[in-house]
Every structure is written in C-alpha cells, then in structure tokens.
Amino acid sequence: MTTLLPHIQIETAPQPGAAIIWLHGLGADGHDFAGLVPELDLSGCPAIRFIFPHAPSIPVTLNGGYVMPAWYDILGADLIDRQDAAGIRASEQAITALIEREMARGIPASRIVLAGFSQGCAMALHTGLRFPQTLAGIVALSGYLPLAAQFAAERSAANAHTPIFMAHGKQDPVVVPARGEASRDLLTHLGYPVQWHSYPMPHSLHPREVVDIGVFLGQVLAPDVA
C-alpha cells in the first residue's frame, strides 16, 4: 500500500464538493503555492479542498547530487534525453493515491483537478492523463510532458477529452518555451483540448496567469458541470 504523501490541506468552505491537488516544483514544497488560494477568483466554483503535497527529498544529479524535494531525479539540463522513469512512475503512484483518497472522501474524479508547476507540471500531465477515471481538468504551468515517447501507448481513454490549461513564460530559462510548446503540440495532435497561454515572464507565475487559472477552474468546476 502506498504511504500517503505529507501535505497541506486548505478548504475554501465546509463540505467541499471539489478537490485540487497542486504539485510544487523542484526544490520547493507544498507551501510554495498554498498562499495562492486567496488570490484565485473561485466565485464560480463550489467549496474546494486544496491539497498541496510535499515531494520526498532525494539527491538530484543535475544539482551535483544535492538532496532536495523532487518528484524525480533530473539527469540532464535538456530534461528529455535521459529521464528518471523509475522516479517518475513512483511519484505517479504517490499522486494517484492522493486522488484516490479524495474519491474515498466523497469527491468524484470528475470534480478533481490536478495542477502543477515545473516538475509538478510534468507530474500532473503524466499522472492525470494516465488516470483511469475522468478528471475535471489539468493545470500545467511552466513544465512539459515527461516520457513522451511512451505516452501514446500508456495514456488513458478516460481523460482523452479532459480540459488542459497549459501556461509558459516567454523568457523561461529553466524549462525553455520550446519544451512546453513541443508538449502542447503532441497533446494537441492526439486530440486533447489544450488551452495554451504564454506570458512575459521567466520561470515564475504572472498576475494575469493567476486570473486565467481562476477562469479555467470556474469553467471545469462550475456547479452545473458533472
């Protein structure tokens, strides 16, 4: 049985009818985006339970083996030539356990959004599009789709039409825009409904992006969406 990841939990009101599991980037932790909740316009949404898990601390090859919170090891600066498939799949299991826990607490998969930034974005795309039940949506910020060569064979039909909000900074030096654009193009080619947004920023979050995320959440979690 997978041990549940430690996490921060924030509920916007009692008896939440939806959940958002938000995955941080390399070297950060669940606190990184917890402060964003009050900044989001969630007026069109039901009560939401936000879950901000902490990734385990592991040695990261790209950073000289320094131990830090990471969803998987980074073996090279280009992110895709050599990938830590075992680490990615281990984190997929841990994140899936969080989704299943929310379902066990009474929130159906169709009311759960998986979100992530950078490495967390990679895990949100990887896990969400392989999940065997239909999710409400995926928020993919400043990241990319890992293990892309295996994706077409491993993806779940249940999430073939799940809305995907993808955003990237035009001056991102960490996950270069071309990496995110290639993932967008692959997903679009496979028929996924991708909403693509680019912002004048580096590897960060833009104020306009926060507004756009709120709009997206209102679309996919609106009370009349089942």
N, C-alpha and C positions, 0 to 999 in steps of 0.2 A: 504494500500500500504506500502511495506517495505521501510523504510528510508535507503538510500544508506550509507554504512559504509564509514567513512572518510578514506582516503587512499593517498598513494604516487603514482605518475604516472611517469614512465620513458619510453620514446620511443627511440629505437636504431636508427631510421631513420624516415623521414617523411612518412606519409601514411602507417602505419603498416598494414601488412596483416595477423598477428597472434597476439595472446594475451597470456600472462602467468599471472595467478593470484596466488600470493605466500603468504601463510599464516604463520605467525610467531608462536613461542611457548609461553608457559605460562610466564607471567610477562614481555614479550618483547613488541615490537610494530612493525609497518611496516618498520621502519628504520633498523631493525635487519638484513635483507637480501638485502636491496636496494643497499648496497655497493658491493654486489656480481656480479652485472650485468657486470661491465667491466672485471671481471676475467673469465667470461664464454666465450668459443670459440663458437661464434654464426655464424661463416663464412658460414655454410651450411644452414642457416635459412633466411627467408625473414625478413623484418623490423618487430620488435616485440614491442608491447606495454606491459610493465610490470606494474602490479597493485599490490601494497603492502598495503593491508588494515590494519587498526588498530582495534583490538578486543575491545569490551566495557570493562570497569573496573567493576569488581564485587567482592564480598567477596569470598575468596577461603578457603573452610573448612580445607583442609589439611595444609594450612599455617595459622591456627588459626583465620580464618575469615578476614585476611588482604586483603584489597581491591587492586586489581592489574588487568592489562589487561588479560583477559581469554576468550576463546571461550566457556567454560562451567566450572562448578564447579568440583573440584577434591575431592571426598568424602573419598577416602582411598588410601593408598600407593600402593596397588597392581593394582589399576586403573580399575579393571573389576568387582569386587564383587558387588559394589554399584556404579551405574553410573547416572549422571545427564542427563537423557534422555530429559527432557524438555529444558535444556540449549543447548544440542547438536542439537536438532531439530530447536531451534530458530536461532542458528548460521547457520545451513543448509539453512534456508530461506534467511538469510542475504547474504550468499555467493552465493546462486543461483541468487539473484538479481544482483550481480556483473557480473556473467556470462551472464545473460540476457541483461544487459546494454551493454556489449561488442558486443553481437549479434545485438542489436539495432543500434550500431555504425558501423555495416557493416562487422564484423568479424564472420564467421560461427562457430558453435560449433566445427566443425571438425578441426578448426585451433586454438582452445583454449586448453591450458594446465593448469591443476590445480596442484599446488605444495604446500608443507607444511613441516614444521619441528616440531617434537614432538607433542604437542597438535594440531598444524596446520596440521601435517601429518594425525592425526586422522580425522580431519575435511575434508581434501582433499579426503581421501578414502571414508568416509561416504557420503559426498555430491556428489563427482564425479561419484561414482558407482550407485547412485540413480537418477542421472540427466537423463531426458527423451530423450535427444538428444546425439548423439555420439560425445565425446570429442576426441581431438588429443592424449592425454596421461595424466598420473598422475605421479607426482614425490612425493614419500612418504619417508621422511627422519626421521629416529630415532623415529618412532612412532608405532602405532598399529591401528587396526580396532575396533572402539567402537561399542557397541550394536551388537556384533557379532551374538548373538542368534536370532536376528530379521533380519539379513542381507539377508539370502537366500530368505525370503518371500518379502523383500522390494526392492531388487536390480532391476535395470532397464536393460531390454534386450538390450537397445541401446548401453550400454557400456560393454557388456559381453566379447568383444574382444579388448577392449581398452588397449594399452600397459601401463604397470605399472612398474616404476623404484622404487624399494624399497632398502633402504640402512640403515645400522645399525652399531653402534660401538661395537666392541667385548668386551669393558670394560665399557659399558654404565651402570651407577648405578641408573639412573633416570627412563628410560624405559628399563628394563632389556632385554638382547638379546632374551630370551625365549619368551617374549611378542611379539616382532616383528616377530620372527620365527613362532609362532602359527598363526599370521595373514597371513603370507606368505603361510603357509600350507593350511589354509582354502581357500584362494583365488585360489591357485593352484588346490586344489581338485575340486573347482567349475569351473575350466577351464579357468581362467584368465591368460593371457600371462605376468607373473611376471618375471622381471629381478632382481635377488637378488644380492646385493653387501654387503660385510662386510669389515670393515676397523679397523685397530689397533688404536682405539680412544675411549674416553669416550662419553659423551652426547654433541657432537660437530660436526664440519664439517672438513673433511680431504681433503688435497690438491688433492689427487688422486680422491676423490669423486667429486670435482668440475670439473675435466677433464671428468669424466664419465657422469656427468649430461649434460655437453655440447654435448657429443657424442649422448646421448639419445635425446636431443632436436633437434639435427640435423637430427636424424632418423625420428622423428614423425612430424617435421615441415618443412622437405625438400620441396622445391617448387613443386616437382612432386607428392607430397602426397596430395590427395584431400580429 
